[in-house]
Amino acid sequence: MVPGTLQRLWSQIPSRYLFGPAFLLIFGLGAFFRVHDLGGRNLWTDEAWVALAALQGTPQAALAAGQSTPPLYLLSVWALAQIGGGSEAVLRSLSLFFGLGTLVLFWPLARSLASRSAALLGLCVVAFSPVMVYYAKELKQYSGDAFFAVLIFLLVERLRRADGKWAWLTLAVAGVLGLGFSHALVFILPVALVGMWFILPPPRRWRVALVGAVWAAAFAAWYLLFLRRQVEPNLVSYWAQDFPDFSGLGAFLWWLGAAVYRYFWYFCGPRGIYWGLPLLVAGIVALSRQGAGRLILYLGGPLLLAFGAAALHRYPFMAHYGGNRLMLFSAPLLYLVAAVGLMSLLTWLWHQRQRVATLALAAVILLAVNPRGMIGESLYPLNNREEIQPLVAYLQKQIRPRDWVYVYYFAIPPFKYYFHGSEKRVCWGKSFDDPDQYELPAPENGHPRRLWFIASHINSLAEVRGFARELLGTEWREVSCLTRTGAVLFCFKWQGPQLAKTRTSLAVPGESGPPAPSPGKAYR
């Protein structure tokens, strides 16, 4: 009697009284997670590399130093730095804008592609996903990839209902500007054109062709002016392992399986392959039965184009070492399709009067998602947490006029950002895999008694200590070691005779390197 009475009472509550508060709560918490601690985390290697470019004196200098960063993203950050200064929070504010914008635009896109319950569940995942939260407060362009993907597909959906000239103009301008903010938009725009070609009536297809011509011309302009100069051979070599292996069917399937595993691990957590993939398949089946193939196209089309680019050795596909951040453009739609799959399974079980099975499935998914861990990671991200700033501050207080400072290769950009002093006696180091890594410049005007060794973006303390000992030899003795998450500062004291007079050339600050896991979950 009691369960039946409760069910009747529940069914009598207007749905707006349930969905309204739920929507506001989800959106409010998602926005709070993205704003919280925006400037609290130190810039890590890649962020500091962008920051140093954005702090250049002129836009031309910023673009020259930015290398592979999309030009409009870099120029926008440069303008923000000119107005608000070069703090971490100011520099990350553009990524925050894109992260919040994705949250705002996701809801109307989801409602046009899925049921209200599935859309609300998808919004919940997007709002609380540690990956989406993290990149909304990282000084890189990846949150812009997700933002423009959602924006373009939302504008395409709006054209189905409002076929006015302003809708077409807005879509064309969004694509042109988006190409300057997001490299990944080259995978989104062709899919948007295909979608419009089939969902709009034939008399409107000439407008689709016109928008396509505008986007093609814009891409050609962006490529000739900026993108062709940003093709970095070292990056292509770095991502070589993430290009498809076509040496044989077995090798290709092995590569593909590993890539898919990394993809779901990255966006759905360590056990994502076991629940994310089944829910994705269930969502695709449900959408196919409902005749809602547009959502499948919006998710699968860009991924297929990204795979084609990887086959041409132009873009990593579901890559190692956090390389799946380059697939962030697919995350919102991945979460939406998975939400459709989960709701379809729960609805089917409920209609089959499998109440216990319905609750059990919901509980299993909830445990697999690990809400407590998601909230903790969203509030205090451990991904790429490299607390080098307090070590640099300590070094500046302790350093003496004749001390040497050795900065490990991947610590160079953040060290340059946080260090405020003379760099005359600073040695810019090299990476572990550099053939000339174990060289130091010859001393000038007397041998120093102390050498400070600072590193970040590291695999382990033992590895760095071993590198330092091989670099310095037995003449130097370690006298102190200070550690912070993802960073370390050693002090060595001279114990031996004059060093051999061998010099090494200065290293140029690099971008990405080997993975540097912090003592917690990291998106690699």
N, C-alpha and C positions, 0 to 999 in steps of 0.2 A: 504493500500500500504506500509506504513512504517513498520508495524510489519512483513509483509511478506519479505520485503527487508532485514530487520535486521536478520531474521531467515536464509535467504539464505547466507548472509555474514558470519554469525556464523558457519554455516555448512561447509563453505569453509576453515575455519581455521584448519590446521592440529592438530590432537588431542595431539601430542607431545608438541605443544606449550602451551597447556592448562594444561596437566597433569604434565609436568616437573616442572614448577614454583610452581604449587599447592603442589606437593610432597615436594619440597625443603622448602617451607614456613611452611608446617605442621610439617615436621621433625625438622626443625630449631627451631620453637617455642616450640615443645615438649621437645627438648633437653634443651633449655633455662629454661623452667619451672622446670625441674628436677635439674639443677645445681644451680639455683637461691636460695640464702639464705640457702645453704646446712648446714652451721654451725651456722646459726643465731638463730634457735629455741633451747631452752633448752631441755636437755634430760628429758623425762618423766619417770615414774616409771619403765616400762618394758625395755625401752632403757637403763636406768642407770643400771639396773640389769645385762644386757648383757655387758655394758661398764666395770663394776666392775670386771666381770669375765675375760674380755679381757685384763685388766690391771694387771692381776696377773703376777708373776715373771716367771713362767714356763708354758709350754703347758699343763702339767699334772694338775697344779693348776687351769688353765683356764677351762679345761674340767670338773674338779670336781665342780667348782663354776657355770658352765653354765647350768647344769641340762637339761632342755628340749630344749635348742638351738641345732640345728643340728651340729655335731662335726666339719665338714669341714668349715662350715660358721664361727663358733667360732674361730677355729684355724687360719683361714684367717684374721679375724679381729684382733686377737692377733698378728699376724705377721705384719700387717699394723701399729699397735700401737708401736711395737718395732722399726719400721723403721721411721715412721712419727710423733710419739707422740700420746697422748691420747686426742686430741681435738675432738670436735663434728664432724667437717668436715672430719677428717681422719677416725674416727670410722664409719661414715656413707658412706664412699666412696665405699665399697663393694656393698651395696644396690644400690648406684647410678650406679655402673657398670652394675648390673643386670637390673635396670630400663632402662638404655640406650640400653642395649643389647636386651631387649624385643622389644623396638621400632624398632631397626634395623632388627631383625629377623621376626617381624610380617608381614612386607610388602611381602617378598617372600612367606611366608606361605599363606597369604591372596590371593595372585595372583594365587597360585596353587589350591585354593579351591573356589574362587568366581570371578566374573567379575571385570574388572579394576575399574569401578565406585564404586562398592560395597567395593572393597578392599581399595580404597582411602578414602571412607567415614568411614570404620572401622578404618583405620589408624588415621584419624582425631579424632575419639572418644577415641582411646587408648592414643593418644598424649596429649589430653586435659582433659581426665578424672581426676578429683581431687583425686580420690582414687588411680589411677595408679601413678600419680605424687607424692602424699604424701608418698606412700610406697617405692618410689625410693629414698627418703631421710629420711627414718626412720631406726634406728639401730635395725632392726629385719630381719628375713630371708624371709619375705613374698614376696618381689619383686623377690627373687630367685625362689619361687614357680611358678610364672608366666613365668619367663625366661626359666626354664627347661621344662615347659609344651610346650611352643612355640618351643623351640629347638628340643625336641624329635619328635614332630609331623612334623616339617619341615624336619628333617632327614628321617622320614618315607616317606614323599612325594618325597624327592629326590631319594629314592630307586626305585620309580616307573619309573624314567627316567634314572638313572645311577646306574646300579646294579653291581658295582665293589666291590672288596674286601675292598678298603679303605672306601667306604661308609658304609659297614657293620661294620667295625672296629670302625669307628667314632661313629656310633650309639651305639654300645656296650659299648664303653668307656664313652660316654656321660651319659648313664643310670647308670653305676657303680659309677661315680663321683657325678652325680646328687643326688643319694640317700644319700650322705654325706652332701649335702647342703640343701635338701628339703625333709621334711617328706611327703609332699603331692605327691611326685613322685610315691609313692606306688599305687596311683589311676591312674596315667598316663601310666605307663609302661605296665600293662596288656591290656589296651585299644590299645596301640600302637601295641602290639603283635597280637591282634585280627584283627586290621586293616591290618597289613602286611599279615596275613594268607589268607585274602580274596582278597586283591588287587594284590598280586604277583602270578605269575604262579606256579602251583603245583611243578615243579622241584626245585623251590627256597624255598620251605617250610621247608626243613631240616635246612636251615640257620636261618629261623625264630625260629625253635625249639632250635637251638644252642644258639642264642642270649637270648632266654627266660631262658635257663639253666644258662647262665652266670649271668643274672640279678637276678635270684632266689638265686644263690650262694652268690652274692654280698649282697643281702638283708639279707640273713641269717648271714653273717659275720657282717654287720653293726648292726643288731639286737643283736647278742650275745655280741659284743664288747661295744655297746653304748646304743642302743634304749631301751633295757629291763630295764636298770637302770634309764631311763628317764620317766618311767611310774609313774607319780606322783598321788597318791590317792586323794590328795586335789584338783588337777585339774579335775580329773574325777568327783568328787563330785560337783565341781563348775559348770561343764557343764551339770549336770544331767538334767536340765530342757530342754536342747536342744537335748535330745535323743528322738526318736519316742515314742509316747504314743499309745501302742497297747491294752489299756484296753477296747476298743470298737471302732466300725467303726466311730461313731460320734466324739469321742475323737481324733482318728487318723486324720480325715479330718480337724478338728479344728487346731490341731498341724501343719499339713502340710500347711494349708492355711496361718497360721501366719508365718511359716518359709519362704514360697515363698514371702509373702509380705515384710518381712525383707530383703530378698535377693535382690529384685528389688529396695527397698528403699535405700539400701546400695550402690549398684553399678550404679543406674540410677537416684538417687535423691529422694526427698520426694514424688514426684508424679510418680515415676518410674513404679509402678504397673499398672498405667493407660495407659502408652505409651510403656514402655519397654516390658511388657508381650505380648501385641498385636503384636508388631513388631517381637518379638521372634517367635510367632506362625506363623506369615506371612512368616518369613524367613524359618522356618521348612517346611511349605507347598511348598514354591518356590523351595527349595533344593530338596524336594522329587519329584517334577514334573520334575526337571532337571536331576534327577538321580545322584545327588551329595550328596549321603548319608554319605560320609566320614566326612564332617564337622559336621553333626548331631551326628555321632559316637564320634568324638573328644570332643564335648561339653557334650553330654549326658552320655557317658560311665563313665568318671571319677566322675560325679555327682552321678550316680547310685551306684558306688562303695563307695563313701563317705557316702551315705545314708546307705549302708550295714554296714559300720564301725560304724555309729551312732547307728544302731539297735543293734550292739554288745557292745555298750557303750565304744567305743574306739576312737571316733572322733566326735566333735560337728558338727551339720548339720544346716547351716544357722542360726547361734546362736545369742543370745542376747549380749548386751554390747560390740558391735564391734567384736563379734566372727566371723562375715562373712569375716573378714580378712583371716581366715583359708580357705576360698573358693576363694582366689585371683587367684589361678591357673586357674580358669574357666573364669575369666573376659575377657581376650583378645578374646576368641572364642565366648563368649556371645555377645560382641560388634560386632563381625563380622557377626554372624547370624542375629542380629537385623539390621545391615546395609544392609544385603541381603534382609531382609523383607521390609525395607523402600524403597529401590531402586525398588523392584518388584512392590510395590504399586504405586509409582510415575510413573514408566514406563507404568503400565497398565492404569492408569488414563490418561496419556498423549496420549497413543495410542487410547484411547476412545474419544479423543478430549475434555476431561474435563480439560481445561486449568485452569480455576478458582479453581476447586477442587484440582488440583495438587499443585498450589501455596498455597492454604489454608492449605493443609496437611503439606507441607514443613514449613509454617509459624508456625503452631501449634506445631510441633515437635521442632522447633527452640526456641519457647517461653518456652516450657516445659523443654528443656535442660538448659536454662538460661545461655547463653554464658558469660555474664558479671560476674555472680556469680562464674562460673567455673574458669574464668581467675583470679578473686580475690582470690579464695581459693588456686589456684595453686601457685600464687605468695607469698601469706601469709597464709599458712594453719592454721586454727583454731583447727583442729582435734588434740586432745591430746596436746594442747599448755598449758604448765604449767610452767610459768616463775618464777621458784623458785630461780634461780641463783642470781638475784639482792637482794632478801630477805636474802639469805645466806651471801652475801657480806656485807649487812647492819648489820646483826647480828654479824659478825666477828669484825666489827668496834666498835660496841656498847657493846659487852659482857664484863662483869667484872669477875675477878677471882673467885668469889663465886656465880655467877649466875648459875641457872639451865637452861638446854635446854631440852624441851620435843619435840621429833620428832614423828609426827603422822605416823602410820604404813606404809602407802603407800608413804610417803615422804622419807622413810629411804634410799632407793638406790640413788635417786638424791642428797639427803643431803650428803651422804658419798662421792659422786663424786665431789661435789662442795665445800664442807667444808674442809678447810686446817687449822687445829688447833687441840688442845687437845680434845679428846672425853671423858675425865675423868668424867666430870659432865654432860654428855649427857644421857638422859633417852630415850631408844628406845621404842616407844609407841606401842599400839595395835590398832586393827581395831574396828569399831563401834559395830560389832557383836560378839566380843570376850567376853566370860563370865567374864573374869578377867580384863576387860578394865579399870575400874575405880579404879586403884591402882597406887600409887606412891611409889618409894623407900623411906625409912626413911632417914632423913638428917644425915649427918656426919660432925663432927667438926663445929657445929654451923649451924643454920638455914639460908638459903639464903633469901635475901630480894626481889629478882626478879626471875621470871621464864619466859623464852621465849618459846612460843608454835608455832611451824611451821608445816604447813600442805600443801600438794598438792594432786592431783588426788581426788578432793572433789566434792560433789554434789552441795553444796551451802554454802555460808558464814554463814547463820543462823544455819545450821546443825552443822558446825564445832564449832561455838561459843557455842551452847548448849552443845555439847560434852565436850568442855573445861571447862565450868562452872560445869557440873556434875562431871568431873574428879577432879577439884581443890577444889570445895566447896566454901563456903562464905568467907573463910579466905583470899582468893586471890581476888584482885580487878584489873580489866582490866584498864590499863593506856594508851595503844596505840594499834593501829591495822593498819598494812600496808598490802595492797592487790596488787596482780598482777594477770594476767589472770591465773586462775586455781590454785592459791596458795595464802597463807595468813600467816602473821607473827604477833602473839599477844605478848604483854608484860604484865605480871601480877605482881603486887606488893603485898607482904605479909602484911596482916592486922591483923592476929589473933595469937593464942597461938601455941605452938609446935605441929607439926603434929603427929598423931598416928604412931608408929613405925611399919609400915607394908611394906614389901618388895614385889617386883614383879620381876619375872625372865625377863631377856632380851629377846626381840623378835628377831626372825630371819627375815631379810628383805625378803619381799614377792614379788610375781610377779604381777599378775593382781588382780584387785579388782572390786568393784562396778563401774558403769560408772561415769565419771567425766566430764560432759559436760562443755565446755567453752562457753562464751557468743556469740556463733555463730554456724554455721553448724558443726556438728561432725558426724563421720561415726559410728554411733551406731545404 
